[in-house]
Amino acid sequence: MKKFIITTAMVMLAAISGFGQKYALVDMEYVLKNIPDYEMMNQQLEEVSKKWQGEVEAMENMAQTKYKKYQSDLVFLSADQKKQREDEIVKLEQKAAELKRKYFGPEGELFKKRMDLMKPIQDEIWNAVKDIAKAQGFQMVLDRGTSGIIFASPAIDISADVLKKLGFSAQ
């Protein structure tokens, strides 16, 4: 019984202290969609990605072509020639996989390039959100897209204010 009373009192205190706090939401997807630099960054990344994908596919196709040629010549090859061709094919396949990992892996070139291009945009947005939060007295600003919010009043959404602070307008 004593634990119940203490727990209830603590919950009530937490609820009362929460009433004095102001919260706001920002829809980062909406904000980013309305920043032209973000769209240009995505286009640059897509172009680079297609170029790198072409390099990887060319190497994979070369390995596949050599494998088909190897299969058709198989009956005419000596054991040493078979081994040599198999090694060539395996090396090409490994190079293609290594190139793919280099460009598209978790710490690959595409990831690094995305981070380099995105950092200035993120910093600018973060500073705008921080300035608005300070000016309007918000203790917490949540991202509507990633926070798992089921309902939120549009009155606390500051996404348009963030765009305005950055010098952009909604489309």
SVG drawing of the C-alpha trace seen along z (x, -y; Angstrom):
<svg xmlns="http://www.w3.org/2000/svg" viewBox="-4 -35 53 67">
<polyline fill="none" stroke="black" stroke-width="0.4" points="0.0,0.0 2.8,-2.4 4.5,-1.7 1.3,-2.4 0.9,-5.8 4.5,-6.7 4.3,-5.6 1.0,-7.5 2.5,-10.6 5.5,-10.4 3.4,-9.9 1.2,-12.9 4.3,-15.1 5.7,-14.1 2.4,-14.9 2.2,-18.3 5.7,-19.2 5.0,-18.2 2.1,-20.7 4.5,-23.6 6.6,-22.5 6.1,-23.5 6.6,-21.1 6.8,-21.5 6.9,-19.3 8.9,-19.7 8.4,-17.5 11.9,-17.1 10.7,-15.4 8.5,-18.4 11.3,-20.8 13.9,-19.0 11.5,-18.6 11.2,-22.4 14.9,-23.1 16.3,-23.3 19.9,-22.4 18.6,-19.1 17.0,-18.2 20.2,-19.2 22.2,-17.0 19.9,-14.1 20.4,-14.5 24.2,-14.7 24.1,-11.5 21.9,-9.8 24.2,-10.7 27.3,-9.5 25.5,-6.3 24.5,-5.5 28.1,-6.1 29.5,-3.8 26.8,-1.2 27.8,-1.2 31.4,-0.5 30.4,2.4 28.0,3.9 30.7,3.6 33.1,5.6 30.4,8.2 29.5,8.5 33.1,9.0 33.3,11.8 30.1,13.4 31.4,13.2 34.6,14.8 32.7,17.5 30.5,18.3 33.6,18.4 35.2,20.7 32.2,23.0 32.2,23.2 35.9,23.9 35.9,26.3 36.3,29.5 39.3,28.2 41.3,26.9 44.0,28.7 43.9,28.8 46.4,25.9 44.4,23.8 41.1,24.6 42.7,23.5 44.1,20.3 40.8,19.3 38.9,20.1 41.3,18.0 40.8,15.1 37.1,15.3 37.2,15.5 39.5,12.5 37.2,10.5 34.2,11.4 36.1,10.5 37.1,7.2 33.5,6.4 32.4,7.3 35.2,5.2 34.3,2.2 30.6,2.6 31.5,2.6 33.8,-0.4 31.1,-2.5 27.9,-1.2 28.9,0.4 27.9,-0.9 31.1,-3.0 31.4,-3.4 32.0,-6.4 28.3,-7.0 27.7,-7.1 30.6,-9.5 29.5,-11.7 26.0,-11.9 27.3,-12.8 29.6,-15.5 26.8,-17.1 24.1,-16.7 26.1,-18.1 25.7,-21.8 22.0,-21.4 21.5,-19.6 23.5,-22.2 21.4,-25.0 18.2,-23.3 19.3,-22.5 20.3,-26.1 16.9,-27.3 15.0,-24.8 17.2,-25.8 16.6,-29.5 12.8,-29.1 12.7,-26.8 14.5,-29.4 12.4,-32.3 9.1,-30.6 10.1,-28.9 9.9,-25.2 11.7,-22.8 11.5,-20.0 11.1,-19.8 10.3,-16.4 10.6,-15.2 7.1,-14.2 8.3,-11.7 10.5,-9.6 9.1,-10.0 6.2,-7.6 3.6,-10.3 0.1,-9.1 -1.6,-12.5 -0.3,-16.0 -2.0,-19.3 -1.0,-21.2 -0.7,-24.3 2.6,-23.0 4.1,-22.2 6.9,-24.6 8.0,-23.2 6.8,-26.3 8.6,-28.5 11.8,-26.6 11.5,-27.0 10.8,-30.7 13.8,-31.1 16.0,-29.3 14.6,-31.7 12.4,-29.2 8.7,-28.9 6.6,-25.8 5.5,-24.5"/>
</svg>
